Amino acid sequence: MKAPSDTTKYLVYAEIVAEGIVERPDVVGAIFGQTEGLLGEDLDLRELQKTGRIGRIEVKVESKGGKSYGEIKVPSSLDKIETAILAAALETIERVGPCAAKIKVQKIEDVRASKRKKIVERAKDILRELFEEPEIESEKITNLVRQAIRIEEITEYGSEKLPAGPAVNESDAIIVVEGRADVLNLLKHGIKNVIAVEGTNIPKTIVELSKKKTVTAFLDGDRGGDLILKELLQVADIDYVARAPEGKGVEDLTQKEIVKSLRNKVPVEQIHVLKAKESKERKESKENKEVKEKVNQKSKEAKDSIAEMILAFKKHKDEVEGKLLARILDKNFEVIKEIPVRDLASTLKNDTSSASSIVFDGVITQRLIDIAAKKEINYLVGVRLGSVVKIPTSVKTITFDML
C-alpha cells in the first residue's frame, strides 16, 4: 500500500552500486528480504507499507561496464528517529540477486520543509499580484517586496559555505553574527556586509577575513553570545563588539534596535580592559575572602585558646583558694611548683624556671606585678587587685571573681 502523499514527512534518498547486472525487482526484493526481522515488528518494512507508514519504494537502475548503478527513494511518514533507523538499515544490504552490492544513503529530505518553501515562493507571487489592489498601501507593499528580495540575496561564503550577505567581498568592513537567522534579519533591514560563524567553533574563513577587514562582532545578549565573543577574541582579529539588548537575539531585533546596537559598539581594546578589570576584581575578591577566612580561623583558634586558659585557671583557683597557696604554671598551665603565698615574691626573684602564669590565694600587688614583668610572666591570677599604680602591657591580671 502506498502512503498517502499528504502524510509523507520524509524522503530517503540512497544510491546503489552492484557488481553485476541487476534490475528494479532484484533491488526491491533485496530491500524487503534482507531487512526482514532486522528491526523487529514495529519497523518491519512490509508491515509499515501495509499500514501506509512507508510509501511505494522507487528504484531506478541502469547498467554500465558490467556494473549496475541506481537511485532508491523511500517515502516515510515515520518520525525523524525512526526514519533515520530505517535509512541506516538500508546500508546493511550486501547483495542484490546474485551480485555483491553496496547501498549508501545520500540525504533525507523533509517534505514539509519543501512544501513550506513552495508556500513562501507562492506567497511572494501573490504579494506581487496585490499591486493591483487599491486598498493596499503602495509603500507597505514596496517594503515587503524589498525585504523579500533582500532575503533572497543570502549567499554561501568560503569553504565552510557560511551564510552571508552579497557585500562581504566588496566591503572593507564586515559584521560577524552568530547564525543564518541573524544574517537574514540584517539583510531584511538592508545590511549586506554580514556573515555568520554558525557555532562557537570559529571557521577559518572568519579568521582570514578578520586579518584583511575591519570586523564588528554583533552578538546575542545572552550567555551564548558571551561564549562566541570569548572564542572570537582568542582566534580572530576583532575591531569592535556590538551586543543585542540583554536577553534578546540579533535575529529578533527591529531595525531601530539594530541601528542602536551598532551605534553603541565598543572598540575591542575596551573589552580587553573591562575583562582585565573583572579578572583583577575577581582575584582581589578571592584574596579578600581567603584573608577573611584566615582571620576568622585565627579568631576561632584564639577564642578556643582563651576558653582553655580560663578553665585551667579556674581549676587551679579552686585548688588553692582558702589555703594560702601559690602555684607557678608553665605555658601549658601545668604546675611547675606549689609554695606558700608568703614565699611567692622571694621564689620568683631567685627561681630561674620558665614560669608563664601564677595562680595564688592572695592579693595582686604592685611588687608582684613588677617582678612578673621582669620574669616575663604573662598572667597573675589572685583573690583581688591591690593598690596598683601601673600594670605593664606584658602582664595580664585576673581576679578570682572573674573566673
C-alpha positions, 0 to 999 in steps of 0.5 A, a space after each residue: 500500500 502506498 502512503 498517502 502523499 499528504 502524510 509523507 514527512 520524509 524522503 530517503 534518498 540512497 544510491 546503489 552500486 552492484 557488481 553485476 547486472 541487476 534490475 528494479 525487482 532484484 533491488 526491491 526484493 533485496 530491500 524487503 528480504 534482507 531487512 526482514 526481522 532486522 528491526 523487529 515488528 514495529 519497523 518491519 518494512 512490509 508491515 509499515 507499507 501495509 499500514 501506509 507508514 512507508 510509501 511505494 519504494 522507487 528504484 531506478 537502475 541502469 547498467 554500465 561496464 558490467 556494473 549496475 548503478 541506481 537511485 532508491 527513494 523511500 517515502 516515510 511518514 515515520 518520525 525523524 528517529 525512526 526514519 533515520 533507523 530505517 535509512 541506516 538499515 538500508 546500508 546493511 544490504 550486501 547483495 542484490 540477486 546474485 551480485 555483491 552490492 553496496 547501498 549508501 544513503 545520500 540525504 533525507 529530505 523533509 517534505 514539509 520543509 519543501 512544501 513550506 518553501 513552495 508556500 513562501 515562493 507562492 506567497 511572494 507571487 501573490 504579494 506581487 499580484 496585490 499591486 493591483 489592489 487599491 486598498 493596499 498601501 503602495 509603500 507597505 507593499 514596496 517594503 515587503 517586496 524589498 525585504 523579500 528580495 533582500 532575503 533572497 540575496 543570502 549567499 554561501 561564503 568560503 569553504 565552510 559555505 557560511 551564510 552571508 550577505 552579497 557585500 562581504 567581498 566588496 566591503 572593507 568592513 564586515 559584521 560577524 553574527 552568530 547564525 543564518 537567522 541573524 544574517 537574514 534579519 540584517 539583510 531584511 533591514 538592508 545590511 549586506 556586509 554580514 556573515 555568520 560563524 554558525 557555532 562557537 567553533 570559529 571557521 577559518 574563513 572568519 579568521 582570514 577575513 578578520 586579518 584583511 577587514 575591519 570586523 564588528 562582532 554583533 552578538 546575542 545578549 545572552 550567555 551564548 553570545 558571551 561564549 562566541 565573543 570569548 572564542 572570537 577574541 582568542 582566534 580572530 582579529 576583532 575591531 569592535 563588539 556590538 551586543 543585542 539588548 540583554 536577553 534578546 537575539 540579533 535575529 529578533 531585533 527591529 531595525 531601530 534596535 539594530 541601528 542602536 546596537 551598532 551605534 553603541 559598539 565598543 572598540 575591542 581594546 575596551 573589552 580587553 580592559 573591562 575583562 582585565 578589570 573583572 579578572 583583577 576584581 575577581 582575584 582581589 575578591 578571592 584574596 579578600 575572602 581567603 584573608 577573611 577566612 584566615 582571620 576568622 580561623 585565627 579568631 576561632 583558634 584564639 577564642 578556643 585558646 582563651 576558653 582553655 586558659 580560663 578553665 585551667 585557671 579556674 581549676 587551679 583557683 579552686 585548688 588553692 583558694 582558702 589555703 594560702 597557696 601559690 602555684 607557678 604554671 608553665 605555658 601549658 598551665 601545668 604546675 611547675 611548683 606549689 609554695 606558700 603565698 608568703 614565699 611567692 615574691 622571694 621564689 620568683 626573684 631567685 627561681 630561674 624556671 620558665 614560669 608563664 602564669 601564677 595562680 595564688 590565694 592572695 592579693 595582686 600587688 604592685 611588687 608582684 606585678 613588677 617582678 612578673 614583668 621582669 620574669 616575663 610572666 604573662 598572667 597573675 591570677 589572685 583573690 583581688 587587685 591591690 593598690 596598683 599604680 601601673 600594670 605593664 602591657 606584658 602582664 595580664 591580671 585576673 581576679 578570682 571573681 572573674 573566673 
